[in-house]
Amino acid sequence: MKPKTKVIIIIAVIVALLVAALIIYWESTHGNRRLIDTKYRFDRAIIQLPNGEVVDGKVSSWLDFDDSDAVQVTIDGKTYLTHYTNVCLIEE
């Protein structure tokens, strides 16, 4: 293999690793706005708590779980874990 080809391969691997690191960073710091996921973006949530209280606010992040009907929503720095029947996620 020519030295020039080796350099190109090394540069390509470095670029791929940097792109992967950027995607991981973006996903971990931009909770509600995902770089790849364009379908599920919500701006507001309304959550009914067990005591009857209703929480309404701007969603900073949310997470659903593949193997359950639970959803975790963060509003104003407070995280709520509830069933989907107790939350309304709204895209405005």
C-alpha positions as a Markdown table, in Angstrom:
| # | Residue | x | y | z |
|---|---|---|---|---|
| 1 | Met | 0.0 | 0.0 | 0.0 |
| 2 | Lys | 1.3 | 3.4 | -0.9 |
| 3 | Pro | 2.1 | 5.9 | 1.9 |
| 4 | Lys | -0.4 | 8.4 | 0.4 |
| 5 | Thr | -3.2 | 5.7 | 0.6 |
| 6 | Lys | -2.4 | 5.0 | 4.2 |
| 7 | Val | -2.6 | 8.7 | 5.1 |
| 8 | Ile | -6.0 | 9.0 | 3.4 |
| 9 | Ile | -7.3 | 6.0 | 5.3 |
| 10 | Ile | -6.1 | 7.4 | 8.6 |
| 11 | Ile | -7.7 | 10.7 | 7.9 |
| 12 | Ala | -11.0 | 9.0 | 7.0 |
| 13 | Val | -11.0 | 7.1 | 10.2 |
| 14 | Ile | -10.2 | 10.2 | 12.3 |
| 15 | Val | -13.1 | 12.1 | 10.5 |
| 16 | Ala | -15.5 | 9.2 | 11.1 |
| 17 | Leu | -14.6 | 9.1 | 14.8 |
| 18 | Leu | -15.0 | 12.9 | 15.2 |
| 19 | Val | -18.4 | 12.7 | 13.5 |
| 20 | Ala | -19.5 | 9.9 | 15.8 |
| 21 | Ala | -18.2 | 11.9 | 18.9 |
| 22 | Leu | -20.2 | 14.9 | 17.7 |
| 23 | Ile | -23.4 | 12.9 | 17.3 |
| 24 | Ile | -23.0 | 11.4 | 20.8 |
| 25 | Tyr | -22.3 | 14.8 | 22.3 |
| 26 | Trp | -25.3 | 16.4 | 20.5 |
| 27 | Glu | -27.6 | 13.6 | 21.6 |
| 28 | Ser | -26.5 | 13.7 | 25.2 |
| 29 | Thr | -26.8 | 17.5 | 25.6 |
| 30 | His | -29.8 | 18.4 | 23.5 |
| 31 | Gly | -32.3 | 16.0 | 25.1 |
| 32 | Asn | -35.5 | 17.3 | 23.4 |
| 33 | Arg | -33.9 | 18.2 | 20.0 |
| 34 | Arg | -32.2 | 15.2 | 18.5 |
| 35 | Leu | -29.8 | 15.4 | 15.6 |
| 36 | Ile | -31.1 | 12.3 | 13.9 |
| 37 | Asp | -34.6 | 11.9 | 15.3 |
| 38 | Thr | -36.8 | 14.4 | 13.4 |
| 39 | Lys | -40.2 | 12.9 | 14.2 |
| 40 | Tyr | -40.7 | 13.2 | 17.9 |
| 41 | Arg | -40.1 | 16.8 | 19.0 |
| 42 | Phe | -42.3 | 18.3 | 21.7 |
| 43 | Asp | -42.3 | 21.8 | 23.0 |
| 44 | Arg | -44.8 | 21.5 | 25.9 |
| 45 | Ala | -46.2 | 18.9 | 28.2 |
| 46 | Ile | -49.3 | 18.6 | 30.4 |
| 47 | Ile | -48.9 | 16.0 | 33.2 |
| 48 | Gln | -51.5 | 14.9 | 35.7 |
| 49 | Leu | -50.0 | 13.8 | 39.0 |
| 50 | Pro | -51.5 | 11.2 | 41.3 |
| 51 | Asn | -52.6 | 13.9 | 43.8 |
| 52 | Gly | -54.7 | 15.5 | 41.1 |
| 53 | Glu | -52.3 | 18.4 | 40.5 |
| 54 | Val | -51.6 | 19.3 | 36.8 |
| 55 | Val | -48.2 | 20.4 | 35.7 |
| 56 | Asp | -48.0 | 22.3 | 32.4 |
| 57 | Gly | -44.7 | 23.6 | 31.0 |
| 58 | Lys | -42.0 | 23.7 | 28.5 |
| 59 | Val | -40.3 | 20.4 | 27.8 |
| 60 | Ser | -36.5 | 20.5 | 28.2 |
| 61 | Ser | -36.2 | 16.7 | 27.6 |
| 62 | Trp | -38.2 | 13.6 | 27.4 |
| 63 | Leu | -37.6 | 9.9 | 27.2 |
| 64 | Asp | -39.7 | 6.9 | 26.5 |
| 65 | Phe | -38.9 | 3.3 | 27.1 |
| 66 | Asp | -39.1 | 0.5 | 24.5 |
| 67 | Asp | -40.4 | -2.2 | 26.9 |
| 68 | Ser | -42.9 | -0.2 | 28.9 |
| 69 | Asp | -45.7 | 2.5 | 28.8 |
| 70 | Ala | -43.7 | 4.8 | 31.0 |
| 71 | Val | -42.4 | 8.2 | 29.9 |
| 72 | Gln | -39.9 | 10.5 | 31.6 |
| 73 | Val | -40.5 | 14.3 | 31.1 |
| 74 | Thr | -38.4 | 17.1 | 32.4 |
| 75 | Ile | -40.1 | 20.5 | 32.9 |
| 76 | Asp | -38.4 | 23.4 | 34.6 |
| 77 | Gly | -35.6 | 21.2 | 35.9 |
| 78 | Lys | -37.9 | 18.8 | 37.5 |
| 79 | Thr | -38.2 | 15.2 | 36.1 |
| 80 | Tyr | -41.5 | 13.3 | 36.1 |
| 81 | Leu | -41.8 | 9.6 | 35.4 |
| 82 | Thr | -45.4 | 8.6 | 34.6 |
| 83 | His | -47.6 | 6.4 | 32.4 |
| 84 | Tyr | -48.5 | 7.7 | 28.9 |
| 85 | Thr | -52.1 | 8.0 | 30.0 |
| 86 | Asn | -51.1 | 10.8 | 32.5 |
| 87 | Val | -49.2 | 13.0 | 30.0 |
| 88 | Cys | -49.9 | 15.0 | 26.9 |
| 89 | Leu | -46.8 | 15.9 | 24.8 |
| 90 | Ile | -47.5 | 18.9 | 22.5 |
| 91 | Glu | -45.6 | 20.1 | 19.5 |
| 92 | Glu | -46.3 | 23.8 | 18.9 |
